[in-house]
Amino acid sequence: EAGVAQSPRYKIIEKRQSVAFWCNPISGHATLYWYQQILGQGPKLLIQFQNNGVVDDSQLPKDRFSAERLKGVDSTLKIQPAKLEDSAVYLCASSLGPGTGGYGYTFGSGTRLTVV
Amino acid sequence: LAKTTQPISMDSYEGQEVNITCSHNNIATNDYITWYQQFPSQGPRFIIQGYKTKVTNEVASLFIPADRKSSTLSLPRVSLSDTAVYYCLVAELGDTGRRALTFGSGTRLQVQP
């Protein structure tokens, strides 16, 4: 089965610019997650979607980050304006649904963002 | 939320068995223990999951004592390709489970020839 697709793979932008990341989850996976992983740390959840609705966005810096999942399939994560501390890998993951005890999350390879 | 504690790093040699222990003192009744593996430049990958006693698959074994306050991931006969970061997580199981996976800093395993 195809994995979780993310693009772009790498992105370098200047601070105060905007950037967008795209994710295509595994077909049939209702739950989609965006994680931020800073170098040397574990992934940190930014937002969780169930179909096209937001389940948890408590750790999303809403003054600069936004995310949407139109039609309950693909998702985009946007940062505007970017700060130096946003430099990280942005991981998208999907699962059939919540409440799986952690089983069956499939992660994409991520987008490595460098803000200069 | 159950918090996990695991060693920051471990070193091993090819062919040895590696055991990574994780403590989760506040694990809840509906929580499962799940381990993920992450290679550089890749997203985490599911390894194994268990609730109690012992679980074994083609990759690893997971040992969970009766009180479930800790667990041990066992990797038999590691190779260089097992060099990665290993995350121990606890996550809800059930229809009401809405909490997404919460990662700690993981254990960085370095396997040497």
HADDOCK unambig.tbl for C-alpha pairs under 7 A between the chains (distance, minus, plus):
assign (segid A and resid 41 and name CA) (segid B and resid 105 and name CA) 5.08 0.50 0.50
assign (segid A and resid 42 and name CA) (segid B and resid 103 and name CA) 5.44 0.50 0.50
assign (segid A and resid 42 and name CA) (segid B and resid 104 and name CA) 5.36 0.50 0.50
assign (segid A and resid 42 and name CA) (segid B and resid 105 and name CA) 4.58 0.50 0.50
assign (segid A and resid 42 and name CA) (segid B and resid 106 and name CA) 6.62 0.50 0.50
assign (segid A and resid 43 and name CA) (segid B and resid 103 and name CA) 5.85 0.50 0.50
assign (segid A and resid 44 and name CA) (segid B and resid 102 and name CA) 6.93 0.50 0.50
assign (segid A and resid 44 and name CA) (segid B and resid 103 and name CA) 6.64 0.50 0.50
assign (segid A and resid 91 and name CA) (segid B and resid 43 and name CA) 6.72 0.50 0.50
assign (segid A and resid 98 and name CA) (segid B and resid 97 and name CA) 5.87 0.50 0.50
assign (segid A and resid 98 and name CA) (segid B and resid 98 and name CA) 5.32 0.50 0.50
assign (segid A and resid 99 and name CA) (segid B and resid 92 and name CA) 5.49 0.50 0.50
assign (segid A and resid 99 and name CA) (segid B and resid 93 and name CA) 4.50 0.50 0.50
assign (segid A and resid 99 and name CA) (segid B and resid 94 and name CA) 4.81 0.50 0.50
assign (segid A and resid 99 and name CA) (segid B and resid 95 and name CA) 5.71 0.50 0.50
assign (segid A and resid 99 and name CA) (segid B and resid 96 and name CA) 6.42 0.50 0.50
assign (segid A and resid 99 and name CA) (segid B and resid 97 and name CA) 3.82 0.50 0.50
assign (segid A and resid 99 and name CA) (segid B and resid 98 and name CA) 5.81 0.50 0.50
assign (segid A and resid 100 and name CA) (segid B and resid 92 and name CA) 6.75 0.50 0.50
assign (segid A and resid 100 and name CA) (segid B and resid 93 and name CA) 4.99 0.50 0.50
assign (segid A and resid 100 and name CA) (segid B and resid 94 and name CA) 6.65 0.50 0.50
assign (segid A and resid 101 and name CA) (segid B and resid 31 and name CA) 6.48 0.50 0.50
assign (segid A and resid 101 and name CA) (segid B and resid 32 and name CA) 5.26 0.50 0.50
assign (segid A and resid 101 and name CA) (segid B and resid 91 and name CA) 4.52 0.50 0.50
assign (segid A and resid 101 and name CA) (segid B and resid 92 and name CA) 4.55 0.50 0.50
assign (segid A and resid 101 and name CA) (segid B and resid 93 and name CA) 4.17 0.50 0.50
assign (segid A and resid 102 and name CA) (segid B and resid 34 and name CA) 6.07 0.50 0.50
assign (segid A and resid 102 and name CA) (segid B and resid 91 and name CA) 5.40 0.50 0.50
assign (segid A and resid 102 and name CA) (segid B and resid 101 and name CA) 6.23 0.50 0.50
assign (segid A and resid 103 and name CA) (segid B and resid 49 and name CA) 6.86 0.50 0.50
assign (segid A and resid 104 and name CA) (segid B and resid 46 and name CA) 6.93 0.50 0.50
assign (segid A and resid 106 and name CA) (segid B and resid 45 and name CA) 6.90 0.50 0.50
assign (segid A and resid 107 and name CA) (segid B and resid 43 and name CA) 5.15 0.50 0.50
assign (segid A and resid 107 and name CA) (segid B and resid 44 and name CA) 6.21 0.50 0.50
assign (segid A and resid 107 and name CA) (segid B and resid 45 and name CA) 6.99 0.50 0.50
assign (segid A and resid 108 and name CA) (segid B and resid 43 and name CA) 5.64 0.50 0.50
assign (segid A and resid 109 and name CA) (segid B and resid 41 and name CA) 6.65 0.50 0.50
assign (segid A and resid 109 and name CA) (segid B and resid 42 and name CA) 4.54 0.50 0.50
assign (segid A and resid 109 and name CA) (segid B and resid 43 and name CA) 4.88 0.50 0.50
assign (segid A and resid 110 and name CA) (segid B and resid 42 and name CA) 6.91 0.50 0.50
assign (segid A and resid 110 and name CA) (segid B and resid 43 and name CA) 6.53 0.50 0.50
